[in-house]
Amino acid sequence: MTEPTYEVVKSGFVALVGRPNAGKSTLVNALVGSKVAITSNTPQTTRHRLRAIVDQEDAQIVFVDTPGLHKPEDALGEELNRSAMMALSDVDVACLVIDASQQIGPGDRWVAHRVAEAKAARVLILTKVDIARPEEVEKQLVVARGLAKFDEVVVCSAREAFNLDGVIAAVKSHLPDGPRYFPRDMPTDQSVVVMLAEFIRERVLHNTRDEVPHAVGVVIEDMKYSKKSDTTTIMAIIFVERESQKGIIVGKSGDMIRKIGTDARVDLERLLGTKVYLDLRVKVKKDWRRDASQIKRFGYGEGR
């Protein structure tokens, strides 16, 4: 038998699925050790199927962060659900992520059923245990264990970095021998342009409320780097569905859009390693979440 020409390690793909706000993206960032996924308390924060890479001397684990599975109300919701379901179709490990601080309901059971159908090892991850009382965690574990037949069960806290090694060990034990699929210094497969747009959208989510976050999409229109000033100039458009939403994002005398830009520049400069001049504009694209062509333009779900 011919020996492989590549370094053989434990390697494979691990899908993280769960209800919206279960803590998947926060967990991914904690496992990777850097910010690759945006987070907020708004449902549907995650709109891209993101791959985040944990590289070790004897393993390379590719975590697939997915949009939260939910009852869709528009074409965008349907696309995000499709993206999450596709992630389960071709992975080595399927992880059901359950929020320890929230009562397990029909949504969790629906997601668990999909995990049970996956042709992969199954791992139950009970996260956010830092904000749940010990007795709540024990109760959640009893109920969650009954949702499906799991090969491994792990409790952890991404924010407190509690038992992240336990998560790694649980999934690693079910990975096959194989190659490193990505360069060792690559934390994610997301393109820089997608990450820039997402970091801007994250700042919109954190600074606005009510119906505005759901209706926001961000497109990077132009990006230029000046070696002389070591500055990257980025022109981005924030799309919304209503004139009233545009007014909220712009704010009185432009106060809100300036705050969004100031907040976003911190992450953009960290990502690019340069100074950033950010030109933000807001445009209305009526009912874009119901338009498949517009969803594809934003690159959400499987559209990219």
Order of alpha helices (4+ residues) and beta strands (2+ residues): beta-alpha-beta-beta-alpha-beta-alpha-beta-alpha-beta-alpha-beta-alpha-beta-beta-alpha-alpha-beta-alpha
